[in-house]
Structure formats: C-alpha cells, structure tokens
Amino acid sequence: QVQLVESGGGLVQAGASLRLTCAASGSIFSIRTMGWYRQAPGKERDLVATIASDGRTNYADSVKGRFTISRDNAKNTLYLQMNSLKPEDTAVYYCKANAPYIGAFYWGQGTQVTVSS
C-alpha cells in the first residue's frame, strides 16, 4: 500500500502562484509514474501533469508554460509549482501514484485550489 497526502492548496487571486506538495509513504519502492489531476465542480477528473521515474514530464495543454511538476525521490515527495493562476484553474487537485509492476495505483485525498478573479 501507498499513502499520499497533498498539501499547499488555498485561495489566491488570479496571477498568483501556489506550490502543491504530495508526500508519499508506505510501499514507495513500487511507484513509477506520479501525477497531478484536478476536478472542478460538476466536471470529470482531468490530468494536469505527470512525471516518470526517469524525470520525463507531460502536461495538459491548458497548463503548459505555467505549471511545473517535479519530484524528489530522496524525500518521496511530488510537487506542482503553479504560476500565473487563472480562475479556471479552480479545482480539487489530486496526487496519483502508479505502481505498474504490482498492478496498482493510488490517489491522495485532494487539496482545494481556488483562484478568484
């Protein structure tokens, strides 16, 4: 089992920055790709960004150039630096960890990000 705990969300004005953190614990040796997803009210959960164990990254078009995903394997921590935030970035942000060799994936509990105009 892997436990994921997100933090760093909050209420900010448009144009501001936030950094989200996801701390992983448990069977972390099984984790490969990690990612951030978000879900706005009444909408599906969408991919924001992913990062593979070798550092390769992938971003949704809507956040390219504004968000940066990174991971510190020594600290078992995933980050999402969000700059130039827009009201449409408002959502609950979830951390996800994939453990493909054991056929499992894990979600955190989510952290709310609200961007006011």
Secondary structure, DSSP 4 states (H G I P E B T S, - for coil): -EEEEEE--EEEETT--EEEEEEEEESGGG---EEEEEE-TTS-EEEEEEE-TT--EEE-GGGTTTEEEEEETTTTEEEEEE-S--GGG-EEEEEEEEEGGGTEEEE---EEEEEE-
